[in-house]
């Protein structure tokens, strides 16, 4: 029987040990801590031991076990352990195999990447604000070099005596110490960041198994800057499944039959809406995985079930379950706002089959007697959605809503923003006995009560006349004595901002809100924060929001930069008024997002000089200065004379170090 020594302590190590149980292999599993030992179940052919080992200890263990193969499934950041294992295995003449944790390919835009712990400390020393450390207890001592660390740092460590002792000895106590076992969901991470009022999250690239993606997404949702310590080694290796196949071949046992995984949509809520291929997969399944509501709908098949919703949790079940034929059941259709989108990238190597379901959209369109190939499809179920702007621009929109006031909130928003006359069709409890299709004007139906999960069709024949160009006429806005950026200047300003559909923008010195409101129309999936110190101007912006039907603008009354400190990190910043604090405002924006796009408009020589000084001193690149002179015609008898407006100077730049 082949003797193998496995150094584990990670999810991958546990999966390998599980795959070897009961097989023709003599496996010794070495983990660093007693806690790690409790996570791996032994067997007649699997022995688990704990305790940290240096080179001599590893060599002794190889001799004592008679190991013919060493498998290194240690943590990707345990660089010294990996180096030692390689060297000792080579000296002992024993084969060495590295099992690598898959890296997450997250969008790292807005993240700060550092090479090591010292790099993270150096970066944090140039910042202010609370920090959540998710790097483990071993690294905590080095983070005490962060300025004012006792008041800034929160440490999240494993709930182990050794980890807690290290943290306590350093001074992490009370609310500064969080003892929890991960990995954590995005929602838990987000709640923790908000509760602790953090501006920075320090993490390692722990891969999918370590919840890295959930940390990054939570940080972005909270406007928190992730500081990522890169992996210490650039390694090559294999995954868990390939490791088990190699062991099967080497040790002479029959490789496990390849799992047959099917992801399917159950349709509108009961097994009667399944397509035939999905019915067949459920009849043949050894296990059905999904949310309880979904597995309950499939109870007639009489199969064992495991309830899970999070993609990582489902992945863990799929990789560790002994079941050969597994169905992952999703509500509705697998291609329409489905959990399939998050799950598929995690299990591509398992080669799952994906079957469609009858989506709520398809069912609703059929019941309402309309086509949906020309409709804009939106979901406001469990997510924010700027549906008013989108409906204003679309002749036909279908919105999936959720919550007790989902339908009412949508219809009320339409009525409040000048669209209450639009004809709507509401479909609720589709495919159930309580199914109902209701038609009427948005304002008329807003007072009715509808089921939490429903769909709304909004038809807008005026959408064909919606203006999409930037630089609305000045007369579109309600005017007072409050200053306003004029149409031509606004058009060029918006062009220089290079806005994206989902941008998060600060408009500093918003005035009437003309720039904020046009930003919002461009960034229809984004959010705009209009910051203005004058109460009468803030009230005017709110008036213009209702007048133009724009909902994704939040008005903040206050003086910059103080009023900006609690806002989410921006992707774009427009500064139309700075109150003499221009450099400080730009510095804060760059601190919150080192890659932020900034545009500054100046009309006075003093502000021009301040802007010029700022772009020379601050870490910005691609600096461009444009003088914009506009003349407008006025009638003088039978003639038209051109009247010059005040020239405006536009400074635009991008966060980052200037090119050499």
C-alpha distance (Angstrom), angle and dihedral (degrees) to the residues before:
residue distance angle dihedral
X1 . . .
X2 3.82 . .
X3 3.81 113.7 .
X4 3.78 115.8 -141.9
X5 3.80 131.2 -178.7
X6 3.81 114.8 -151.1
X7 3.81 121.6 -166.7
X8 3.79 103.5 -157.5
X9 3.79 138.1 157.2
X10 3.81 96.0 139.0
X11 3.79 134.4 84.2
X12 3.80 88.6 -101.2
X13 3.81 91.4 55.4
X14 3.79 91.5 51.2
X15 3.80 90.9 49.6
X16 3.82 91.8 52.2
X17 3.81 91.7 48.6
X18 3.81 90.0 49.4
X19 3.80 90.9 50.2
X20 3.82 91.4 53.0
X21 3.80 97.6 50.7
X22 3.80 111.5 118.9
X23 3.81 93.1 5.3
X24 3.81 130.2 121.7
X25 3.79 94.4 -90.4
X26 3.82 135.4 100.1
X27 3.80 102.5 -137.2
X28 3.79 127.2 -174.3
X29 3.80 113.9 -170.2
X30 3.82 118.1 -158.2
X31 3.81 119.0 -163.0
X32 3.79 128.7 176.5
X33 3.81 100.5 -128.7
X34 3.78 139.9 36.3
X35 3.80 87.1 -121.0
X36 3.80 90.0 57.9
X37 3.79 88.8 52.0
X38 3.81 91.0 58.8
X39 3.81 91.1 57.0
X40 3.81 95.2 61.3
X41 3.78 120.4 67.2
X42 3.80 114.2 -140.9
X43 3.81 127.0 -141.8
X44 3.80 140.1 -176.7
X45 3.80 89.1 -78.7
X46 3.83 98.0 31.2
X47 3.82 121.0 72.6
X48 3.82 120.6 -176.0
X49 3.81 123.0 -157.2
X50 3.80 130.6 175.4
X51 3.80 136.9 -151.6
X52 3.81 136.0 92.7
X53 3.79 114.2 -91.6
X54 3.78 133.7 -161.1
X55 3.80 124.5 -153.8
X56 3.79 94.0 -75.9
X57 3.80 91.3 47.9
X58 3.80 91.3 51.0
X59 3.81 91.4 48.8
X60 3.80 90.8 49.8
X61 3.81 91.0 49.5
X62 3.81 91.2 51.5
X63 3.82 89.9 51.8
X64 3.81 94.9 44.3
X65 3.81 94.7 49.3
X66 3.81 95.1 39.5
X67 3.80 87.4 -131.9
X68 3.79 116.9 -168.9
X69 3.81 93.4 -174.4
X70 3.80 133.4 31.3
X71 3.81 117.0 -154.2
X72 3.80 115.7 -161.8
X73 3.81 109.6 -154.6
X74 3.80 94.6 153.3
X75 3.80 124.9 137.0
X76 3.84 115.6 -68.3
X77 3.84 89.0 -122.4
X78 3.81 94.0 52.2
X79 3.81 89.3 93.7
X80 3.81 97.0 155.6
X81 3.80 92.2 49.4
X82 3.80 90.7 52.1
X83 3.82 92.1 48.5
X84 3.81 90.8 49.7
X85 3.80 93.7 47.2
X86 3.79 91.0 51.4
X87 3.79 93.6 48.0
X88 3.82 96.4 44.9
X89 3.82 92.6 46.0
X90 3.80 90.2 51.6
X91 3.83 91.9 48.5
X92 3.81 90.5 49.5
X93 3.80 92.4 48.1
X94 3.81 91.5 -120.8
X95 3.80 124.1 140.5
X96 3.83 114.4 -107.2
X97 3.81 126.2 -151.9
X98 3.81 125.1 -173.5
X99 3.81 119.0 -150.9
X100 3.79 110.1 -162.4
X101 3.76 129.4 -155.2
X102 3.77 111.3 -124.2
X103 3.81 113.0 -108.3
X104 3.79 118.5 -127.2
X105 3.79 113.9 -118.7
X106 3.79 96.0 -147.4
X107 3.78 123.7 162.3
X108 3.81 100.3 -99.6
X109 3.80 95.7 -169.6
X110 3.80 107.5 140.4
X111 3.82 92.7 17.2
X112 3.79 123.0 122.5
X113 3.82 112.9 -133.3
X114 3.80 119.3 -158.2
X115 3.79 130.0 179.6
X116 3.80 98.6 -132.6
X117 3.79 146.4 -10.6
X118 3.80 92.8 -77.4
X119 3.80 88.9 55.2
X120 3.80 89.8 54.5
X121 3.82 91.2 48.7
X122 3.81 91.6 49.4
X123 3.79 91.3 50.5
X124 3.81 93.9 48.0
X125 3.80 90.3 49.7
X126 3.80 88.2 63.8
X127 3.82 92.4 54.2
X128 3.78 142.2 62.0
X129 3.79 130.5 -139.9
X130 3.79 139.8 62.8
X131 3.81 121.6 -47.7
X132 3.81 130.6 -155.5
X133 3.82 110.7 -150.5
X134 3.82 114.6 -154.7
X135 3.81 97.9 168.6
X136 3.81 101.0 104.5
X137 3.79 132.5 -106.8
X138 3.82 97.3 -74.6
X139 3.80 92.7 70.9
X140 3.80 99.0 42.0
X141 3.82 96.7 95.4
X142 3.79 92.3 60.8
X143 3.81 92.1 52.4
X144 3.79 90.7 60.8
X145 3.81 84.4 80.5
X146 3.81 88.0 73.5
X147 3.81 111.9 109.1
X148 3.82 112.4 -97.8
X149 3.80 89.2 -2.8
X150 3.81 93.6 163.2
X151 3.82 89.3 65.8
X152 3.81 99.7 33.0
X153 3.80 109.2 40.5
X154 3.80 129.6 80.4
X155 3.82 116.3 -175.8
X156 3.82 123.4 -151.4
X157 3.82 111.3 -163.1
X158 3.80 139.4 160.8
X159 3.81 115.1 -80.3
X160 3.83 92.1 -111.1
X161 3.81 126.6 127.9
X162 3.80 91.9 -124.3
X163 3.82 93.0 51.1
X164 3.79 93.3 46.1
X165 3.81 91.4 47.0
X166 3.82 91.6 54.0
X167 3.80 91.7 48.5
X168 3.81 93.7 46.6
X169 3.79 92.5 48.3
X170 3.81 89.8 54.8
X171 3.80 93.2 48.1
X172 3.82 102.2 -99.6
X173 3.79 100.6 138.6
X174 3.77 140.2 141.4
X175 3.79 114.2 3.8
X176 3.82 90.2 -4.4
X177 3.82 90.9 71.3
X178 3.81 124.2 64.2
X179 3.82 115.8 -174.1
X180 3.81 110.6 -165.5
X181 3.80 138.8 137.7
X182 3.81 114.9 -121.7
X183 2.89 170.6 -152.4
X184 3.80 93.6 117.0
X185 3.77 132.3 -156.0
X186 3.79 121.2 -113.3
X187 3.81 89.2 -108.7
X188 3.82 93.2 54.9
X189 3.81 91.9 47.4
X190 3.80 91.4 47.9
X191 3.81 92.9 48.9
X192 3.80 90.9 50.1
X193 3.81 94.1 48.9
X194 3.79 91.5 49.9
X195 3.81 94.0 44.9
X196 3.81 91.8 51.9
X197 3.84 92.5 41.7
X198 3.81 90.3 -129.0
X199 3.79 124.6 -179.9
X200 3.81 95.8 -175.5
X201 3.80 135.8 41.6
X202 3.81 118.1 -163.2
X203 3.79 114.9 -157.8
X204 3.77 144.1 149.4
X205 3.80 123.8 -123.4
X206 3.80 92.0 -99.6
X207 3.79 92.6 165.9
X208 3.78 129.3 -133.0
X209 3.80 94.1 -48.1
X210 3.80 90.8 54.5
X211 3.81 95.5 51.3
X212 3.82 94.4 -112.3
X213 3.80 94.3 148.2
X214 3.80 92.5 50.9
X215 3.82 90.4 53.6
X216 3.80 93.7 50.4
X217 3.80 94.6 46.2
X218 3.81 92.0 47.2
X219 3.81 91.3 49.8
X220 3.80 91.8 51.4
X221 3.80 91.4 47.9
X222 3.82 89.5 54.6
X223 3.81 96.6 43.4
X224 3.81 88.6 -113.0
X225 3.82 120.8 147.6
X226 3.83 112.5 -125.1
X227 3.83 113.9 -140.9
X228 3.82 106.8 -158.6
X229 3.79 123.1 -162.2
X230 3.79 106.0 -148.9
X231 3.80 121.4 -127.0
X232 3.80 110.1 -88.4
X233 3.81 96.3 -134.0
X234 3.78 134.2 43.7
X235 3.80 98.1 -139.6
X236 3.76 139.8 176.5
X237 3.76 122.2 -148.0
X238 3.79 145.6 124.5
X239 3.79 137.1 -89.0
X240 3.80 129.4 -109.3
X241 3.81 96.5 -97.9
X242 3.80 92.9 50.3
X243 3.82 90.1 47.3
X244 3.81 91.7 54.3
X245 3.81 91.3 48.1
X246 3.81 90.6 51.6
X247 3.81 91.1 49.0
X248 3.81 90.6 50.0
X249 3.79 90.8 52.6
X250 3.83 94.4 44.0
X251 3.80 95.9 44.8
X252 3.78 96.3 41.7
X253 3.79 101.6 -119.3
X254 3.78 123.1 132.2
X255 3.76 110.9 -94.9
X256 3.79 114.1 -116.0
X257 3.78 115.3 -94.5
X258 3.77 108.9 -100.7
X259 3.78 111.5 -96.0
X260 3.77 116.4 -112.6
X261 3.79 108.1 -140.1
X262 3.79 122.3 -175.5
X263 3.80 123.6 -173.5
X264 3.78 110.0 -161.7
X265 3.77 140.8 171.7
X266 3.79 114.7 -124.2
X267 3.78 92.6 -156.1
X268 3.77 124.3 -139.3
X269 3.80 101.0 -7.5
X270 3.78 112.0 -67.6
X271 3.79 136.6 65.5
X272 3.79 90.1 -109.9
X273 3.80 90.8 76.6
X274 3.83 95.0 55.7
X275 3.78 118.2 117.6
X276 3.81 114.3 -121.4
X277 3.81 95.0 -105.8
X278 3.81 89.1 54.0
X279 3.82 91.2 49.2
X280 3.81 89.7 52.5
X281 3.83 91.8 49.5
X282 3.83 90.7 51.2
X283 3.82 92.8 48.5
X284 3.82 91.4 51.7
X285 3.82 97.0 40.6
X286 3.80 123.0 116.6
X287 3.82 89.9 -161.8
X288 3.82 137.3 14.6
X289 3.82 118.2 -153.0
X290 3.80 126.0 -167.8
X291 3.79 148.0 92.4
X292 3.81 113.8 -39.4
X293 3.80 92.9 -112.8
X294 3.80 89.4 55.3
X295 3.81 98.0 43.7
X296 3.82 89.1 47.5
X297 3.81 88.1 57.7
X298 3.82 88.2 55.8
X299 3.83 96.1 45.8
X300 3.81 90.8 110.6
X301 3.81 88.7 74.5
X302 3.83 89.2 63.9
X303 3.80 95.1 -138.9
X304 3.83 128.8 148.4
X305 3.79 110.6 -98.1
X306 3.78 138.6 -159.8
X307 3.77 117.2 -162.1
X308 3.80 116.1 -138.0
X309 3.80 135.0 142.6
X310 3.84 107.6 175.3
X311 3.80 114.5 87.0
X312 3.84 93.4 -130.8
X313 3.80 91.2 51.2
X314 3.80 91.8 50.4
X315 3.81 90.4 47.6
X316 3.80 90.8 53.4
X317 3.81 90.7 52.2
X318 3.80 92.3 48.5
X319 3.80 93.7 49.8
X320 3.80 98.1 44.2
X321 3.80 103.5 33.9
X322 3.81 117.3 105.6
X323 3.81 90.0 -145.5
X324 3.80 113.7 115.8
X325 3.80 100.4 -158.3
X326 3.81 113.0 42.4
X327 3.80 128.8 177.3
X328 3.79 119.6 -158.2
X329 3.80 105.7 -159.6
X330 3.81 120.1 -154.5
X331 3.79 126.4 -174.7
X332 3.79 117.4 -109.4
X333 3.78 115.6 -11.7
X334 3.81 125.1 -13.6
X335 3.80 90.9 -130.1
X336 3.82 102.5 48.1
X337 3.84 116.2 75.5
X338 3.78 88.4 -42.9
X339 3.79 132.6 154.4
X340 3.81 84.9 -121.0
X341 3.81 88.5 83.6
X342 3.80 92.6 63.7
X343 3.80 96.8 36.9
X344 3.81 101.5 49.7
X345 3.84 97.7 66.5
X346 3.82 89.4 53.5
X347 3.81 96.2 54.3
X348 3.81 105.6 32.6
X349 3.81 88.8 120.9
X350 3.83 89.8 60.1
X351 3.82 88.4 59.2
X352 3.81 97.7 -137.0
X353 3.79 122.7 -164.7
X354 3.81 114.6 -127.5
X355 3.80 121.7 -150.2
X356 3.82 124.2 -171.9
X357 3.76 126.2 -125.8
X358 3.79 133.2 -154.8
X359 3.78 101.2 -84.3
X360 3.79 123.6 -141.8
X361 3.81 87.4 -117.2
X362 3.79 93.6 55.9
X363 3.79 92.6 45.7
X364 3.81 93.4 46.5
X365 3.79 94.0 48.5
X366 3.80 90.2 51.5
X367 3.81 92.9 48.4
X368 3.82 91.9 46.4
X369 3.79 92.2 46.4
X370 3.81 96.1 -124.2
X371 3.78 136.6 118.5
X372 3.79 118.8 -115.7
X373 3.80 101.7 -166.2
X374 3.82 89.0 95.7
X375 3.83 96.8 40.9
X376 3.80 128.3 105.6
X377 3.82 106.2 -124.5
X378 3.81 118.4 -146.3
X379 3.78 136.0 171.6
X380 3.80 122.9 -150.8
X381 3.82 91.6 166.4
X382 3.80 107.3 121.3
X383 3.81 92.4 -17.0
X384 3.78 140.2 77.9
X385 3.77 115.8 -103.1
X386 3.80 130.5 -175.9
X387 3.77 90.2 -146.0
X388 3.82 97.6 156.0
X389 3.83 93.7 65.8
X390 3.80 91.3 44.1
X391 3.82 93.7 47.8
X392 3.81 90.4 48.9
X393 3.82 88.4 59.1
X394 3.83 100.6 39.0
X395 3.84 126.4 75.1
X396 3.82 90.2 -151.0
X397 3.80 126.8 21.6
X398 3.81 129.8 176.3
X399 3.81 115.2 -162.9
X400 3.81 125.6 -167.8
X401 3.80 106.5 -150.0
X402 3.81 133.7 -176.0
X403 3.79 139.7 -168.5
X404 3.79 131.8 56.2
X405 3.82 92.0 -73.5
X406 3.79 98.1 32.5
X407 3.79 97.0 114.2
X408 3.81 94.0 35.7
X409 3.82 92.4 50.8
X410 3.80 91.2 51.7
X411 3.79 95.1 47.4
X412 3.81 92.7 43.7
X413 3.82 90.6 51.0
X414 3.80 89.7 52.7
X415 3.80 91.5 49.5
X416 3.82 93.1 46.4
X417 3.79 91.7 51.2
X418 3.77 100.4 50.1
X419 3.81 97.8 -92.3
X420 3.80 99.7 98.3
X421 3.81 91.0 113.0
X422 3.80 93.9 63.0
X423 3.83 116.4 112.4
X424 3.80 113.5 -114.7
X425 3.80 135.6 -174.6
X426 3.82 119.4 -154.5
X427 3.82 123.1 -160.8
X428 3.81 119.4 -169.5
X429 3.84 135.9 175.8
X430 3.80 89.7 10.6
X431 3.85 113.7 -161.8
X432 3.83 91.4 10.5
X433 3.83 126.2 103.6
X434 3.84 89.4 -107.2
X435 3.82 91.7 58.2
X436 3.82 113.4 145.2
X437 3.82 134.7 -179.5
X438 3.83 114.2 -162.4
X439 3.82 128.1 -176.5
X440 3.81 131.9 -167.9
X441 3.80 145.1 101.2
X442 3.80 116.0 -49.0
X443 3.82 94.2 -117.9
X444 3.83 92.4 48.2
X445 3.82 94.6 51.6
X446 3.83 96.0 42.0
X447 3.82 92.7 90.0
X448 3.81 94.6 52.2
X449 3.81 123.3 97.5
X450 3.78 118.3 -121.0
X451 3.81 135.3 -178.2
X452 3.84 116.5 -85.1
X453 3.82 93.8 -112.4
X454 3.79 111.3 51.1
X455 3.79 144.5 132.2
X456 3.78 127.8 -125.9
X457 3.79 126.2 -158.6
X458 3.82 113.3 -158.5
X459 3.80 119.7 -170.6
X460 3.79 118.1 -160.8
X461 3.81 115.4 -178.5
X462 3.82 90.0 179.6
X463 3.81 92.3 63.3
X464 3.80 91.5 91.2
X465 3.82 88.3 67.6
X466 3.82 96.0 49.6
X467 3.82 111.0 126.5
X468 3.81 112.6 -128.8
X469 3.80 101.4 177.4
X470 3.81 121.6 103.6
X471 3.78 122.5 -112.5
X472 3.79 104.1 54.8
X473 3.83 115.0 -153.5
X474 3.79 111.0 -88.9
X475 3.82 90.1 -120.6
X476 3.82 89.3 67.3
X477 3.80 88.8 75.0
X478 3.78 129.7 70.9
X479 3.81 105.2 -113.9
X480 3.81 135.4 -153.8
X481 3.80 131.5 151.2
X482 3.82 89.0 -65.5
X483 3.85 110.2 114.2
X484 3.78 117.8 -105.5
X485 3.79 133.7 -165.1
X486 3.80 104.6 -117.4
X487 3.79 123.3 -121.0
X488 3.82 99.5 -102.9
X489 3.80 93.8 44.9
X490 3.79 90.3 45.5
X491 3.81 91.9 53.4
X492 3.81 93.0 52.7
X493 3.82 91.7 42.8
X494 3.80 92.4 54.0
X495 3.79 90.1 47.3
X496 3.82 91.7 52.8
X497 3.82 91.1 49.4
X498 3.82 90.5 63.2
X499 3.78 91.1 -149.5
X500 3.78 123.1 -158.6
X501 3.78 128.4 -146.9
X502 3.82 94.1 -105.9
X503 3.82 99.5 33.0
X504 3.80 122.5 147.0
X505 3.80 106.9 -141.6
X506 3.78 139.1 -171.2
X507 3.82 116.8 -153.5
X508 3.81 104.2 -166.2
X509 3.80 114.8 -161.5
X510 3.81 91.5 13.5
X511 3.83 98.0 -178.6
X512 3.81 108.6 179.8
X513 3.80 89.9 -3.3
X514 3.80 94.9 -114.9
X515 3.82 93.6 137.3
X516 3.82 92.9 41.1
X517 3.79 92.2 52.2
X518 3.78 94.3 48.2
X519 3.80 89.8 46.0
X520 3.80 87.8 54.4
X521 3.79 92.6 51.8
X522 3.81 90.8 53.0
X523 3.83 94.5 41.3
X524 3.79 94.2 50.2
X525 3.82 92.1 160.9
X526 3.80 93.5 40.2
X527 3.78 138.1 74.9
X528 3.80 130.9 -115.4
X529 3.80 125.6 -156.1
X530 3.82 111.5 -158.2
X531 3.82 107.5 -160.4
X532 3.80 116.7 -165.1
X533 3.81 131.0 158.0
X534 3.84 98.8 -154.1
X535 3.83 115.2 83.9
X536 3.81 92.6 -150.0
X537 3.81 90.4 54.1
X538 3.82 91.4 49.4
X539 3.80 89.5 52.2
X540 3.81 89.5 49.9
X541 3.81 91.9 52.4
X542 3.80 89.6 53.0
X543 3.82 88.8 51.1
X544 3.80 91.2 51.0
X545 3.81 91.1 47.9
X546 3.81 90.4 58.2
X547 3.80 92.3 39.7
X548 3.82 92.9 55.9
X549 3.82 97.2 31.8
X550 3.81 95.7 -119.8
X551 3.81 115.6 153.5
X552 3.81 106.7 171.2
X553 3.82 96.6 74.9
X554 3.81 120.3 99.0
X555 3.81 115.3 -162.6
X556 3.83 115.6 -142.5
X557 3.80 118.0 -169.2
X558 3.80 111.0 -152.9
X559 3.76 147.1 83.9
X560 3.79 121.4 -78.5
X561 2.94 136.0 -91.2
X562 3.83 92.2 22.5
X563 3.81 93.1 50.2
X564 3.82 89.9 54.6
X565 3.79 99.5 54.9
X566 3.80 97.0 86.2
X567 3.81 95.8 42.8
X568 3.82 122.1 103.9
X569 3.80 116.2 -93.9
X570 3.82 109.5 -81.4
X571 3.77 128.7 -130.1
X572 3.83 91.0 -164.2
X573 3.80 132.8 23.3
X574 3.80 129.3 -167.6
X575 3.80 117.5 -169.1
X576 3.77 113.5 -164.3
X577 3.79 95.9 154.9
X578 3.79 126.8 19.8
X579 3.80 107.2 171.8
X580 3.79 89.7 -133.6
X581 3.82 92.5 -56.3
X582 3.80 98.7 99.5
X583 3.81 98.6 129.5
X584 3.81 92.0 45.2
X585 3.81 91.7 50.6
X586 3.80 92.5 49.8
X587 3.82 91.6 45.8
X588 3.79 91.2 53.3
X589 3.81 92.3 49.0
X590 3.82 90.3 50.8
X591 3.79 91.1 47.7
X592 3.80 91.0 53.4
X593 3.81 92.8 45.0
X594 3.82 118.2 9.6
X595 3.83 89.9 -162.9
X596 3.82 97.0 49.8
X597 3.83 120.3 141.8
X598 3.84 112.2 -128.7
X599 3.81 132.3 -168.9
X600 3.82 121.6 -177.2
X601 3.82 124.3 -169.9
X602 3.79 117.5 -157.4
X603 3.80 131.9 -177.4
X604 3.82 101.9 169.6
X605 3.78 128.4 69.3
X606 3.81 90.4 -125.6
X607 3.79 94.1 55.5
X608 3.81 90.6 44.0
X609 3.81 89.4 55.2
X610 3.81 91.7 47.3
X611 3.82 91.7 50.3
X612 3.79 92.1 48.0
X613 3.80 90.2 50.4
X614 3.82 91.8 48.0
X615 3.81 96.5 52.9
X616 3.81 89.2 49.7
X617 3.81 94.6 51.8
X618 3.81 104.9 33.6
X619 3.84 125.4 74.8
X620 3.81 98.0 -97.8
X621 3.79 134.4 129.4
X622 3.81 139.5 -169.9
X623 3.80 89.7 45.3
X624 3.80 113.6 -173.4
X625 3.81 127.8 -179.9
X626 3.80 119.4 -163.9
X627 3.80 127.5 -175.5
X628 3.78 109.8 -149.0
X629 3.80 117.9 -163.5
X630 3.79 116.9 -177.7
X631 3.79 128.4 -173.9
X632 3.79 123.6 -169.5
X633 3.77 126.8 -160.6
X634 3.79 124.7 -117.1
X635 3.78 128.0 -175.3
X636 3.79 119.6 -110.4
X637 3.77 106.4 -179.2
X638 3.77 106.6 -58.9
X639 3.80 93.1 -15.8
X640 3.79 137.3 81.3
X641 3.79 116.8 -134.1
X642 3.81 123.7 -167.1
X643 3.81 114.9 -126.1
X644 3.77 116.6 -161.3
X645 3.79 119.4 -130.9
X646 3.78 122.6 -148.2
X647 3.82 110.2 -75.7
X648 3.80 114.9 -111.1
X649 3.81 125.9 -152.4
X650 3.79 116.3 -147.8
X651 3.81 119.1 -158.4
X652 3.82 114.7 -167.5
X653 3.80 127.3 179.2
X654 3.78 144.9 152.6
X655 3.78 126.7 -126.9
X656 3.81 112.9 -107.5
X657 3.76 142.0 80.5
X658 3.82 113.8 -59.7
X659 3.81 115.6 -106.1
X660 3.76 115.1 -102.7
